[in-house]
């Protein structure tokens, strides 16, 4: 049998530990599938003495993970440290510079520095595996870089953050409010103590930036991405959306619109009849519009030890098999700077909730503003019968220009009957 | 840029033509993704003069496709001829013998001769791409051979035949009977003039045999597979299944049960609340139970020019990139002969429809037989009130041994109130 693929594993948190477990447990079949044994040479973590429920005594210990980059007895560095800067970045750069492959789950690192790292990899004959960075339970990087490689990919739609999808599902099922559900999710281990990255959409935004780069052959451009999380969503929104036949999903959308990139990461309302509308709990799903395929949809549990470690393993096995694919599907030097579309000029149907005082004339005022902005109402519900009190008005529109919706929202705020920030969401269906 | 990958395309039907179209249309981006140009060197088909809506004048014409196998200016033979024997088999064998890679959509060929071809490929340093053979619109071969390669795969469930799924959906939506819907499907181009391969489950059986080989590291064993098609399904079954909260799906099931292979291809009833229960129309879906992943499900349109040609392209690009994976995920010599489980000893919940004469005592007779076979009824519906006429009795059971169900069905046939063959289906939920 061929020489082993020699691994250095930097970071022994949940995922790093999961990878070690799989390599130990499935050693025999893994070497058959990979065509060569997978051999862990050294490991590194913050705390050597921590009990991890795995035996690491056979492996060298590196106090400084970056030292792995200069060891000549390692082929692949598995970077499980995390963070877009600092140690993870230094380790990735130095490993690639010395011609080592890297495997990583680090979406932040790649969303911010993906282009530079891709160039570094190619200049040094190395490859970057990052299946685990996006929806670990779904082989979406492989599907897009390889499976759909014969297609012109025109759009990507994804439910990319399990925590948010779990919370939105819980809010719908229990009627609970955002803050209560967040607390429960934290207690259940589905949300971090500091949930910012998840609920403000940053994590999903990183993932969208990577999928979009593969789909369109562009440099990942996280900084230009418009991101909105789910903090603003109320149980009222969930309820009314349901009444209109919709569910609220934190959606990543990247579309090629006449050569320009339309890309947003924000809560949208999606018909229940839509394949993405029925993805619930901690599940992720990604749909890619392709010119030869029809609605390929991949679904799976996105995060946690098992799925993420499984995705890392798939990259390790690919590297053992000698597979080298450009990081974003085409050579780094061919990646273009994305040209962004003017969001104001994009069109969509919309969901709008206004908190208004239940006074005579309020609907007349609102509908006059909509009319003046050329916005056509598709459905409208106002149910409160509590004169003088705050009640929600919820409406859906026909296809409307985004700029017109924003203008209308500005004007609503000038009405003294509108008492809170309007909640505006795109109604999205798969193409 | 590197040397082109040189292709011979044998067979210019819908899919072969589709492949040529994609290579012509996307030449530029394909060469970036593949790392080298894709160059069609020669083509072959039954009729040279047929109008195919593509320009093939730049390619050599081979009267005899098998001649491609001995050309030394070809790296990959794209076998689009079809059939498990004859020309397709000869071309595949001779191509592999001469060290050429093959790409094929030919599930029959691989289901019958997969092991021998896999050995031939490995002995000659060649590879076999067959993404298009199973659910073209879903990169399931890639997902299983590569994406899930870090997992112990314990079961595969698939809706693998678009024609059958379309017909079952139509029957449910229109209430139409099997023969009428078949005729409509033929007129709409969703079913062949001779629909045997599809509706008798042979096509889906071929596909299941391949997925099962990858999942369990066994030689494909189509001949031992128990197959039942959808001819027996009536609109009554569809209606009653719906009433119990189920839909009828032609399901391929392969499970590792304590080292033995439980494998069937037959109509099953699946809860509507199950991810496979909502897969409708010509869509395919495959779920693979993995030890590290949770319910990864891949969905997409299974057949037709676009999806199948797209899958062929993904194999071609893999080969251009130099990817060589053993045909069934591990070296052919490591593939085991599957040891089949005794189906009679497997357990399941069941759906049973009996056509009975509406006479006093009929339910007593039936329930006595069930009791004597230790079968516990979960639900039962008899609605006819037409004394002396034929009415359906539909029931579902709790977990029951298959042999006991078969024995009960034998005994039902001995009752003079039971007027037709019992319709028995497993109730299947994903693990």
Interface residues (C-beta under 8 A of the other chain):
Chain A: X18 X22 X26 X29 X30 X32 X33 X34 X35 X131 X137 X138 X139 X142 X143 X145 X146 X147 X148 X149 X150 X151 X152 X217 X275 X278 X283 X290 X291 X292 X293 X294 X295 X296 X297 X298 X299 X300 X301 X304 X306 X307 X309 X310 X311 X312 X313 X314 X316 X317 X318 X321 X322 X323 X324 X325 X326 X329 X330 X331 X334
Chain B: X18 X22 X26 X29 X30 X32 X33 X34 X35 X131 X137 X138 X139 X142 X143 X145 X146 X147 X148 X149 X150 X151 X152 X217 X275 X278 X283 X290 X291 X292 X293 X294 X295 X296 X297 X298 X299 X300 X301 X304 X306 X307 X309 X310 X311 X312 X313 X314 X316 X317 X318 X321 X322 X323 X324 X325 X326 X329 X330 X331 X334
